[in-house]
Amino acid sequence: MHIAMLEVIELRVRLHCKACEKAVRKALCKTKGVTCVEIDVILNKISVMGYVDSKRILKVIRKTGTRAELWSSSGLLPYKFSLYHS
């Protein structure tokens, strides 16, 4: 049996326009291991769910020219779920 960690990574990201949002969403959705992307423009928050690590997600977002930081810097910590795959 193989144990995989499904992570939910929350980030603070300033999206200035719809084009920025679209570019970030497209880059994240194309990233291997990402299963879900939720963007809240009002809160400047992106939640990414998948079998990925936060460093990789930060790098993908920053490659689009958008600044990003982990939401945990404001006191909220990312959390993990354990899923079992056979």
Rosetta constraint file for C-alpha pairs under 8 A:
AtomPair CA 1 CA 84 HARMONIC 7.22 0.50
AtomPair CA 1 CA 85 HARMONIC 6.27 0.50
AtomPair CA 1 CA 86 HARMONIC 4.68 0.50
AtomPair CA 2 CA 84 HARMONIC 6.31 0.50
AtomPair CA 2 CA 85 HARMONIC 5.33 0.50
AtomPair CA 2 CA 86 HARMONIC 5.83 0.50
AtomPair CA 3 CA 82 HARMONIC 7.14 0.50
AtomPair CA 3 CA 83 HARMONIC 6.25 0.50
AtomPair CA 3 CA 84 HARMONIC 4.87 0.50
AtomPair CA 3 CA 85 HARMONIC 6.02 0.50
AtomPair CA 4 CA 51 HARMONIC 7.39 0.50
AtomPair CA 4 CA 82 HARMONIC 6.46 0.50
AtomPair CA 4 CA 83 HARMONIC 5.75 0.50
AtomPair CA 4 CA 84 HARMONIC 6.34 0.50
AtomPair CA 4 CA 85 HARMONIC 6.99 0.50
AtomPair CA 5 CA 51 HARMONIC 6.22 0.50
AtomPair CA 5 CA 80 HARMONIC 6.73 0.50
AtomPair CA 5 CA 81 HARMONIC 6.07 0.50
AtomPair CA 5 CA 82 HARMONIC 5.07 0.50
AtomPair CA 5 CA 83 HARMONIC 6.28 0.50
AtomPair CA 6 CA 49 HARMONIC 6.94 0.50
AtomPair CA 6 CA 50 HARMONIC 5.29 0.50
AtomPair CA 6 CA 51 HARMONIC 5.00 0.50
AtomPair CA 6 CA 52 HARMONIC 7.69 0.50
AtomPair CA 6 CA 80 HARMONIC 6.09 0.50
AtomPair CA 6 CA 81 HARMONIC 5.24 0.50
AtomPair CA 6 CA 82 HARMONIC 6.17 0.50
AtomPair CA 6 CA 83 HARMONIC 6.75 0.50
AtomPair CA 7 CA 48 HARMONIC 7.90 0.50
AtomPair CA 7 CA 49 HARMONIC 5.62 0.50
AtomPair CA 7 CA 50 HARMONIC 5.50 0.50
AtomPair CA 7 CA 51 HARMONIC 6.10 0.50
AtomPair CA 7 CA 52 HARMONIC 6.84 0.50
AtomPair CA 7 CA 53 HARMONIC 7.50 0.50
AtomPair CA 7 CA 78 HARMONIC 7.77 0.50
AtomPair CA 7 CA 79 HARMONIC 6.51 0.50
AtomPair CA 7 CA 80 HARMONIC 4.65 0.50
AtomPair CA 7 CA 81 HARMONIC 6.17 0.50
AtomPair CA 8 CA 47 HARMONIC 6.57 0.50
AtomPair CA 8 CA 48 HARMONIC 5.57 0.50
AtomPair CA 8 CA 49 HARMONIC 4.43 0.50
AtomPair CA 8 CA 50 HARMONIC 6.71 0.50
AtomPair CA 8 CA 78 HARMONIC 6.19 0.50
AtomPair CA 8 CA 79 HARMONIC 5.97 0.50
AtomPair CA 8 CA 80 HARMONIC 6.23 0.50
AtomPair CA 9 CA 47 HARMONIC 5.61 0.50
AtomPair CA 9 CA 48 HARMONIC 5.12 0.50
AtomPair CA 9 CA 49 HARMONIC 6.38 0.50
AtomPair CA 9 CA 53 HARMONIC 7.95 0.50
AtomPair CA 9 CA 54 HARMONIC 6.34 0.50
AtomPair CA 9 CA 70 HARMONIC 7.68 0.50
AtomPair CA 9 CA 78 HARMONIC 5.42 0.50
AtomPair CA 9 CA 79 HARMONIC 7.37 0.50
AtomPair CA 10 CA 45 HARMONIC 6.91 0.50
AtomPair CA 10 CA 46 HARMONIC 5.71 0.50
AtomPair CA 10 CA 47 HARMONIC 4.47 0.50
AtomPair CA 10 CA 48 HARMONIC 6.44 0.50
AtomPair CA 10 CA 70 HARMONIC 6.17 0.50
AtomPair CA 10 CA 71 HARMONIC 5.26 0.50
AtomPair CA 10 CA 72 HARMONIC 7.54 0.50
AtomPair CA 10 CA 78 HARMONIC 6.17 0.50
AtomPair CA 11 CA 45 HARMONIC 5.59 0.50
AtomPair CA 11 CA 46 HARMONIC 5.17 0.50
AtomPair CA 11 CA 47 HARMONIC 6.43 0.50
AtomPair CA 11 CA 68 HARMONIC 6.54 0.50
AtomPair CA 11 CA 69 HARMONIC 5.56 0.50
AtomPair CA 11 CA 70 HARMONIC 4.37 0.50
AtomPair CA 11 CA 71 HARMONIC 4.39 0.50
AtomPair CA 11 CA 72 HARMONIC 7.78 0.50
AtomPair CA 12 CA 44 HARMONIC 5.64 0.50
AtomPair CA 12 CA 45 HARMONIC 4.79 0.50
AtomPair CA 12 CA 46 HARMONIC 6.53 0.50
AtomPair CA 12 CA 68 HARMONIC 5.75 0.50
AtomPair CA 12 CA 69 HARMONIC 5.36 0.50
AtomPair CA 12 CA 70 HARMONIC 6.03 0.50
AtomPair CA 12 CA 71 HARMONIC 5.20 0.50
AtomPair CA 13 CA 44 HARMONIC 5.17 0.50
AtomPair CA 13 CA 45 HARMONIC 5.74 0.50
AtomPair CA 13 CA 46 HARMONIC 6.74 0.50
AtomPair CA 13 CA 66 HARMONIC 7.30 0.50
AtomPair CA 13 CA 67 HARMONIC 6.15 0.50
AtomPair CA 13 CA 68 HARMONIC 4.68 0.50
AtomPair CA 13 CA 69 HARMONIC 6.77 0.50
AtomPair CA 14 CA 41 HARMONIC 7.87 0.50
AtomPair CA 14 CA 44 HARMONIC 5.32 0.50
AtomPair CA 14 CA 45 HARMONIC 7.91 0.50
AtomPair CA 14 CA 66 HARMONIC 7.27 0.50
AtomPair CA 14 CA 67 HARMONIC 6.78 0.50
AtomPair CA 14 CA 68 HARMONIC 7.32 0.50
AtomPair CA 15 CA 20 HARMONIC 5.72 0.50
AtomPair CA 15 CA 21 HARMONIC 5.91 0.50
AtomPair CA 15 CA 41 HARMONIC 6.68 0.50
AtomPair CA 15 CA 44 HARMONIC 6.75 0.50
AtomPair CA 15 CA 66 HARMONIC 7.43 0.50
AtomPair CA 16 CA 20 HARMONIC 6.38 0.50
AtomPair CA 16 CA 21 HARMONIC 7.85 0.50
AtomPair CA 17 CA 21 HARMONIC 6.48 0.50
AtomPair CA 18 CA 22 HARMONIC 6.04 0.50
AtomPair CA 19 CA 23 HARMONIC 6.12 0.50
AtomPair CA 20 CA 24 HARMONIC 6.21 0.50
AtomPair CA 20 CA 66 HARMONIC 7.61 0.50
AtomPair CA 21 CA 25 HARMONIC 6.06 0.50
AtomPair CA 21 CA 39 HARMONIC 7.88 0.50
AtomPair CA 22 CA 26 HARMONIC 5.99 0.50
AtomPair CA 23 CA 27 HARMONIC 6.17 0.50
AtomPair CA 23 CA 64 HARMONIC 6.68 0.50
AtomPair CA 24 CA 28 HARMONIC 6.13 0.50
AtomPair CA 24 CA 61 HARMONIC 5.96 0.50
AtomPair CA 24 CA 64 HARMONIC 6.40 0.50
AtomPair CA 24 CA 66 HARMONIC 7.86 0.50
AtomPair CA 25 CA 29 HARMONIC 6.00 0.50
AtomPair CA 25 CA 37 HARMONIC 7.01 0.50
AtomPair CA 25 CA 39 HARMONIC 7.94 0.50
AtomPair CA 26 CA 30 HARMONIC 6.21 0.50
AtomPair CA 27 CA 31 HARMONIC 6.47 0.50
AtomPair CA 27 CA 60 HARMONIC 6.60 0.50
AtomPair CA 27 CA 61 HARMONIC 7.17 0.50
AtomPair CA 27 CA 64 HARMONIC 7.59 0.50
AtomPair CA 28 CA 34 HARMONIC 6.96 0.50
AtomPair CA 28 CA 37 HARMONIC 7.23 0.50
AtomPair CA 28 CA 57 HARMONIC 7.33 0.50
AtomPair CA 28 CA 60 HARMONIC 6.76 0.50
AtomPair CA 28 CA 61 HARMONIC 7.26 0.50
AtomPair CA 29 CA 34 HARMONIC 6.27 0.50
AtomPair CA 29 CA 35 HARMONIC 7.56 0.50
AtomPair CA 29 CA 36 HARMONIC 7.47 0.50
AtomPair CA 29 CA 37 HARMONIC 6.99 0.50
AtomPair CA 30 CA 34 HARMONIC 7.71 0.50
AtomPair CA 31 CA 60 HARMONIC 7.84 0.50
AtomPair CA 32 CA 52 HARMONIC 7.81 0.50
AtomPair CA 33 CA 50 HARMONIC 5.37 0.50
AtomPair CA 33 CA 51 HARMONIC 4.72 0.50
AtomPair CA 33 CA 52 HARMONIC 5.62 0.50
AtomPair CA 34 CA 48 HARMONIC 6.95 0.50
AtomPair CA 34 CA 49 HARMONIC 5.98 0.50
AtomPair CA 34 CA 50 HARMONIC 4.26 0.50
AtomPair CA 34 CA 51 HARMONIC 6.24 0.50
AtomPair CA 34 CA 52 HARMONIC 6.60 0.50
AtomPair CA 35 CA 48 HARMONIC 7.72 0.50
AtomPair CA 35 CA 49 HARMONIC 5.63 0.50
AtomPair CA 35 CA 50 HARMONIC 4.82 0.50
AtomPair CA 35 CA 51 HARMONIC 7.74 0.50
AtomPair CA 36 CA 48 HARMONIC 5.82 0.50
AtomPair CA 36 CA 49 HARMONIC 5.00 0.50
AtomPair CA 36 CA 50 HARMONIC 6.70 0.50
AtomPair CA 37 CA 46 HARMONIC 7.16 0.50
AtomPair CA 37 CA 47 HARMONIC 5.85 0.50
AtomPair CA 37 CA 48 HARMONIC 4.70 0.50
AtomPair CA 37 CA 49 HARMONIC 6.46 0.50
AtomPair CA 38 CA 46 HARMONIC 5.70 0.50
AtomPair CA 38 CA 47 HARMONIC 5.11 0.50
AtomPair CA 38 CA 48 HARMONIC 6.51 0.50
AtomPair CA 39 CA 44 HARMONIC 7.77 0.50
AtomPair CA 39 CA 45 HARMONIC 6.05 0.50
AtomPair CA 39 CA 46 HARMONIC 4.53 0.50
AtomPair CA 39 CA 47 HARMONIC 6.49 0.50
AtomPair CA 40 CA 44 HARMONIC 5.87 0.50
AtomPair CA 40 CA 45 HARMONIC 5.16 0.50
AtomPair CA 40 CA 46 HARMONIC 6.19 0.50
AtomPair CA 41 CA 45 HARMONIC 6.56 0.50
AtomPair CA 45 CA 71 HARMONIC 7.72 0.50
AtomPair CA 52 CA 56 HARMONIC 6.96 0.50
AtomPair CA 52 CA 57 HARMONIC 7.33 0.50
AtomPair CA 53 CA 57 HARMONIC 6.59 0.50
AtomPair CA 54 CA 58 HARMONIC 6.10 0.50
AtomPair CA 54 CA 70 HARMONIC 7.80 0.50
AtomPair CA 55 CA 59 HARMONIC 6.22 0.50
AtomPair CA 56 CA 60 HARMONIC 6.29 0.50
AtomPair CA 57 CA 61 HARMONIC 6.29 0.50
AtomPair CA 58 CA 62 HARMONIC 6.08 0.50
AtomPair CA 58 CA 68 HARMONIC 6.42 0.50
AtomPair CA 58 CA 69 HARMONIC 7.07 0.50
AtomPair CA 58 CA 70 HARMONIC 7.98 0.50
AtomPair CA 59 CA 63 HARMONIC 6.15 0.50
AtomPair CA 60 CA 64 HARMONIC 7.00 0.50
AtomPair CA 61 CA 65 HARMONIC 7.28 0.50
AtomPair CA 61 CA 66 HARMONIC 6.14 0.50
AtomPair CA 61 CA 67 HARMONIC 7.37 0.50
AtomPair CA 61 CA 68 HARMONIC 6.81 0.50
AtomPair CA 62 CA 66 HARMONIC 5.12 0.50
AtomPair CA 62 CA 67 HARMONIC 5.78 0.50
AtomPair CA 62 CA 68 HARMONIC 6.63 0.50
AtomPair CA 69 CA 73 HARMONIC 7.66 0.50
AtomPair CA 71 CA 75 HARMONIC 7.59 0.50
AtomPair CA 71 CA 76 HARMONIC 6.23 0.50
AtomPair CA 71 CA 77 HARMONIC 7.11 0.50
AtomPair CA 71 CA 78 HARMONIC 7.69 0.50
AtomPair CA 72 CA 76 HARMONIC 4.36 0.50
AtomPair CA 72 CA 77 HARMONIC 4.47 0.50
AtomPair CA 72 CA 78 HARMONIC 6.54 0.50
